[in-house]
């Protein structure tokens, strides 16, 4: 079993300059066997939360409960939790075999033969059985990462904690290891909490993602829920690449009025908003923007500044007013800098936010998302 409940967790660091709240009243229930991703910008509290769960940091207040047992104040050795660090933390003078088996040797009374057998089984699972007699200095970054993962796996813990374990790898190997980690977690069925600042990792790997900012939980949900139905502007801007475009507009007489365009909303959307006239923030993802003809309803003429061909798609940077925005078009369409496009924001794909609180007032929904753009986890 590996059901983990985080209740009202708070972590405050004290220094000469005063108090720093790293985690503020965090509540998350993680189901047995779930793969949960903590994601957010640097300093948002994700690694601190992980270290509190591991027992490497003491919680200022709140509870951490593993399978109905309060482990908040237990030492790390008594928590049945294994952690994989960003820097691998391998002993350079030990072979891969000794590194993998070190935890079993120090924390259990298992016989040497039993430890050797389990280490070899784990190494075979990780595809590093031929590397067991090599030391870390003789291994590549990907091989070292597999040894570090093997050291955690061999203990057969209730929970895995992973703190940005792929950040030191090159882009191609990171993609490969992402797939391997997902496959491994599904095979083992062990509850896993994975910390990353990379929203692509979060979207592609997790059963659910917990998005943090300034120590507070912004949204907890599946990757698709967070993408299509962000609860606030921060989540909308953080999840998705390239990030969402935002426009400051005025809502009046059923229209969104920007300094350079006027967008007439349908009656259904106006009724759905049910807000008084005034300022709003309009959000549109680059991949949601469609190319239009000059005479199309709500079409906007925009000058092209820069293009970035990516193969299947091209990122087109355009000026609207005094701001630059991103439009995604098919890679087979040639768009030249200095040219002009006509674009339109599909009403069913736009988001509207309260400009003061950032709270979402209108989002897309997964149910209405077309099949063509639903699989954003690919």
C-alpha positions in Angstrom: 0.0 0.0 0.0 1.1 3.6 -0.6 -1.8 6.0 0.0 -0.4 9.3 1.1 -2.4 12.2 2.6 -1.0 15.7 2.9 -3.1 17.7 5.3 -2.7 21.5 5.9 1.0 21.2 5.4 2.9 24.4 6.1 6.6 25.0 6.0 8.2 28.3 7.2 11.9 29.1 7.0 13.2 31.6 9.5 16.3 33.8 8.8 17.6 37.2 9.8 15.4 38.9 7.3 12.2 37.4 8.8 10.0 34.4 7.8 9.7 32.8 4.4 6.6 30.7 3.8 7.7 28.0 1.4 4.6 25.8 1.6 1.2 27.3 2.7 -1.7 25.1 3.8 -1.2 22.3 1.2 -3.9 19.6 1.1 -3.5 16.7 -1.4 -4.6 13.1 -1.2 -2.5 10.8 -3.3 -4.0 7.4 -4.1 -2.1 4.1 -3.9 -0.2 3.5 -7.1 -0.8 7.0 -8.5 1.8 9.0 -10.4 1.5 12.6 -9.2 3.5 15.4 -10.6 4.4 18.6 -8.6 5.1 21.3 -11.1 5.6 25.1 -10.9 8.3 27.8 -11.3 11.5 27.9 -9.2 10.7 28.8 -5.6 7.1 27.6 -5.7 7.5 25.1 -2.9 7.5 21.8 -4.8 10.9 20.5 -3.7 10.3 21.7 -0.1 7.1 19.7 0.0 8.9 16.6 -1.3 11.6 17.0 1.4 8.9 17.3 4.1 7.3 14.1 2.8 10.7 12.4 2.9 11.5 13.7 6.4 14.5 15.7 5.2 12.7 18.9 6.3 10.5 19.2 9.3 7.0 20.5 8.8 6.1 23.7 10.6 2.5 22.4 10.9 0.1 20.0 9.3 0.2 16.2 8.8 1.7 13.7 6.4 -0.1 10.4 6.6 1.0 7.2 4.9 -1.5 4.3 4.9 -3.4 5.8 7.9 -0.1 6.2 9.9 1.0 9.7 10.8 4.7 10.0 9.7 5.0 13.7 10.1 7.6 13.5 12.8 9.2 10.2 12.0 12.8 10.0 10.9 13.4 9.3 7.2 14.5 5.8 7.9 11.1 4.9 9.4 9.0 6.2 6.5 9.2 3.4 3.9 9.9 6.1 1.3 12.7 6.1 -1.3 13.9 9.3 -2.9 15.8 9.9 -6.2 17.7 13.1 -6.3 18.6 15.5 -9.2 22.3 14.9 -8.8 22.0 11.1 -8.5 23.9 11.1 -5.1 25.9 8.0 -6.0 29.0 7.0 -4.0 31.9 7.4 -6.5 34.1 4.8 -4.9 31.4 2.1 -5.0 30.4 -0.1 -8.0 26.9 0.2 -9.4 26.2 -3.1 -7.6 27.2 -1.7 -4.2 25.4 1.6 -4.8 22.2 -0.2 -5.6 22.4 -2.5 -2.6 23.8 0.0 -0.1 20.4 0.9 1.3 19.4 -2.7 1.9 22.8 -3.4 3.5 22.4 -0.5 5.9 18.7 -0.6 6.8 17.8 -4.3 6.7 19.0 -7.6 8.1 18.9 -9.3 4.7 21.6 -11.9 4.0 24.3 -11.0 1.4 23.0 -13.6 -1.1 19.4 -12.2 -0.8 20.7 -8.7 -1.4 22.8 -9.8 -4.4 19.8 -11.5 -5.9 17.5 -8.6 -5.5 20.2 -6.2 -6.8 20.6 -8.3 -9.9 16.9 -8.6 -10.5 16.6 -4.8 -10.2 19.5 -4.2 -12.6 17.9 -6.5 -15.1 14.7 -4.6 -14.9 16.6 -1.3 -15.5 18.7 -2.8 -18.3 22.0 -2.2 -16.5 23.0 -5.8 -15.6 26.2 -5.5 -17.6 27.2 -2.3 -15.7 27.1 -3.7 -12.1 30.9 -3.9 -11.7 31.5 -0.4 -13.0 31.9 2.8 -10.9 29.9 6.0 -11.4 32.8 7.7 -13.1 32.7 5.0 -15.9 29.0 5.5 -16.6 27.1 8.0 -18.7 24.6 10.3 -17.3 21.7 8.1 -18.3 23.4 5.0 -16.9 24.0 6.8 -13.6 20.4 7.8 -13.5 19.3 4.2 -14.0 21.6 3.2 -11.1 20.1 5.9 -8.9 16.6 4.6 -9.8 17.6 1.0 -9.2 18.8 2.0 -5.7 15.3 3.3 -4.9 13.5 0.4 -6.6 15.4 -2.3 -4.9 14.0 -1.3 -1.5 10.4 -1.9 -2.7 9.1 1.2 -0.8 5.5 2.3 -0.4 6.3 5.6 -2.1 8.9 6.9 -4.6 9.9 10.6 -4.4 11.7 12.0 -7.5 13.2 15.5 -7.4 13.8 16.6 -11.0 15.7 13.4 -11.8 16.0 14.0 -15.5 17.2 17.6 -15.5 20.9 16.8 -15.9 20.3 14.7 -19.1 20.4 16.0 -22.7 17.1 16.6 -24.4 16.9 13.3 -26.4 17.9 11.1 -23.4 15.4 13.0 -21.2 12.6 12.1 -23.7 13.7 8.4 -23.6 13.9 8.3 -19.8 10.5 9.9 -19.5 9.0 7.0 -21.3 11.0 4.5 -19.3 10.0 6.0 -16.0 6.3 5.9 -17.0 6.6 2.3 -18.0 8.5 1.4 -14.9 6.0 3.1 -12.6 3.2 1.3 -14.3 4.9 -2.1 -13.9 5.7 -1.6 -10.3 2.5 0.1 -9.3 4.2 2.1 -6.6 2.9 5.5 -5.6 5.2 8.1 -7.1 5.5 11.8 -6.6 7.7 13.5 -9.2 8.9 17.1 -9.0 9.7 19.1 -12.1 9.6 22.7 -13.4 9.1 21.4 -16.9 5.4 21.5 -17.8 6.0 19.2 -20.7 7.2 16.5 -18.3 4.2 17.2 -16.2 1.7 16.9 -19.1 3.2 13.7 -20.5 4.0 11.7 -17.4 1.5 12.2 -14.6 -1.9 10.7 -13.8 -2.6 14.0 -12.1 -0.6 17.2 -11.7 -0.4 19.6 -8.8 0.4 23.1 -9.9 2.1 25.2 -7.2 2.9 28.9 -7.1 4.3 30.9 -4.1 3.8 27.9 -1.9 0.1 27.5 -2.7 -1.7 24.9 -4.6 -3.2 26.5 -7.7 -4.9 23.5 -9.3 -4.9 19.7 -8.9 -6.2 17.6 -11.8 -5.5 15.5 -14.8 -3.2 17.0 -17.4 -6.1 17.6 -19.8 -8.2 19.2 -17.1 -5.4 21.7 -16.3 -4.9 22.4 -20.0 -8.5 22.8 -21.1 -10.1 24.0 -17.8 -7.5 26.1 -15.9 -8.9 27.5 -12.7 -7.0 30.8 -13.0 -4.7 32.8 -15.2 -1.5 31.5 -13.6 -2.4 27.9 -14.5 -3.5 28.9 -18.0 -0.2 30.7 -18.6 2.0 28.0 -17.1 0.5 24.9 -18.7 0.9 24.7 -22.5 3.8 25.4 -24.8 4.0 28.0 -26.3 2.2 29.7 -23.4 -1.3 31.2 -23.7 -1.7 34.7 -25.2 -3.4 37.2 -22.9 -5.2 40.4 -23.9 -6.6 43.1 -21.6 -10.1 43.9 -22.9 -13.2 45.7 -21.8 -16.5 43.8 -21.8 -19.4 46.0 -23.0 -22.6 45.5 -25.0 -21.8 41.9 -25.6 -18.4 42.6 -27.0 -14.7 42.4 -26.0 -13.1 45.6 -26.8 -9.3 45.8 -27.2 -7.3 48.8 -28.3 -6.8 47.3 -31.7 -9.9 45.1 -32.2 -13.5 44.4 -31.2 -14.7 40.9 -30.7 -18.5 40.4 -30.8 -19.6 37.5 -28.5 -22.5 35.3 -29.1 -25.6 35.6 -27.0 -24.9 32.2 -25.4 -21.4 33.3 -24.3 -22.6 36.6 -23.0 -25.2 34.9 -20.9 -22.7 32.3 -19.7 -20.4 35.1 -18.4 -23.1 36.6 -16.2 -20.7 39.4 -15.1 -21.1 43.1 -15.2 -19.5 45.1 -17.9 -15.9 46.1 -17.3 -12.3 44.9 -17.7 -11.6 41.3 -18.4 -8.5 39.3 -19.5 -8.9 37.3 -22.7 -6.8 34.2 -23.1 -6.2 32.3 -26.3 -3.7 29.5 -26.8 -1.5 29.8 -29.9 -2.7 26.5 -31.3 -6.3 27.6 -30.9 -6.0 30.6 -33.2 -7.2 30.1 -36.7 -6.3 31.7 -40.0 -9.1 33.7 -41.5 -10.0 35.8 -44.5 -10.2 39.5 -44.4 -14.0 39.6 -44.3 -14.6 36.9 -41.7 -16.4 37.9 -38.6 -14.1 39.0 -35.8 -11.0 38.6 -38.0 -8.0 40.6 -37.0 -5.2 41.7 -39.4 -1.8 41.2 -37.8 1.8 41.8 -39.1 4.2 38.9 -38.9 7.4 39.7 -37.0 9.3 36.4 -36.7 8.7 32.8 -37.6 10.1 29.6 -36.0 9.7 26.5 -38.2 9.5 23.5 -35.9 8.8 20.8 -38.5 5.2 19.7 -38.1 4.2 23.2 -36.9 5.5 26.7 -37.2 5.4 29.4 -34.4 4.5 32.7 -35.9 5.1 35.8 -33.8 2.8 38.7 -34.6 2.2 42.2 -33.3 -1.2 43.2 -31.9 -1.2 46.7 -30.5 2.1 47.2 -28.8 2.5 43.6 -27.7 3.8 40.5 -29.4 1.8 37.3 -29.5 2.2 33.7 -30.8 0.2 31.9 -33.4 0.7 28.2 -34.3 0.2 27.2 -37.9 0.9 24.0 -39.9 4.5 23.4 -40.8 3.5 23.0 -44.5 2.3 26.7 -44.6 5.0 29.2 -45.6 4.7 32.4 -43.6 7.3 35.1 -44.2 8.4 37.8 -41.7 7.0 41.1 -42.8 3.8 39.6 -44.3 0.3 40.0 -43.0 -2.1 37.4 -41.7 -5.8 37.5 -40.8 -6.5 35.5 -37.7 -9.6 34.8 -35.6 -10.1 33.6 -32.0 -12.7 30.7 -32.0 -15.2 31.6 -29.3 -15.4 28.0 -28.1 -11.7 28.0 -27.5 -11.2 31.3 -25.7 -10.7 31.8 -22.0 -11.8 34.8 -19.9 -10.4 35.7 -16.5 -11.0 38.3 -13.8 -8.2 40.8 -14.3 -7.8 41.4 -10.5 -8.0 37.9 -9.0 -7.1 35.9 -12.1 -10.0 33.6 -11.5 -11.4 31.8 -14.5 -14.7 33.1 -15.7 -15.0 31.1 -19.0 -12.9 28.1 -20.1 -13.0 25.4 -22.7 -14.1 21.9 -21.6 -12.6 18.6 -22.3 -15.9 17.2 -23.4 -16.2 19.8 -26.2 -12.5 19.6 -27.2 -12.3 18.2 -30.8 -10.5 14.9 -31.2 -7.9 16.6 -33.4 -6.4 18.6 -30.6 -7.4 16.5 -27.6 -4.2 14.4 -27.3 -1.8 17.1 -26.1 0.1 14.6 -24.1 1.7 13.1 -27.2 
